[in-house]
C-alpha cells in the first residue's frame, strides 16, 4: 500500500481496562492486549484517514521492562506495529 502525503491516523493511549473492553467489543477476546488497529480508509477534508491505533500503556510498561526498552521506545514499537496492521500486514491466522 502506498500512502499519500496527506494520510493520517489517530493514536490513542489507554490502560488495561479500556483495552480489554475494546478487545472484547470488537474482536470477542476478553483480555487486554498491547495494541489494536482499526481500519477506516476514508477520504476526509484533511486527507485520507487510514484508521485508529490504540496502545495499552499498562502493557507497554510491562513489555518495556521485559524487553529492556524505555516506555517511549515500547510505545513507538507498538505504534509501528499498529501501522503495519493498518497497511495490511497481519499475523498468521488473523482474520482480515
Buried (B, 14 or more C-beta within 10 A) or exposed (E): EEEEEEBEBEBEBBEBEBBBEBBEEEEEEEEBBBBBBBBEEEEEEEEBBBBBBBBBBBBBBBBBEEEEBEEEBBBBBBBEBBBEBBBEEEEEEEEE
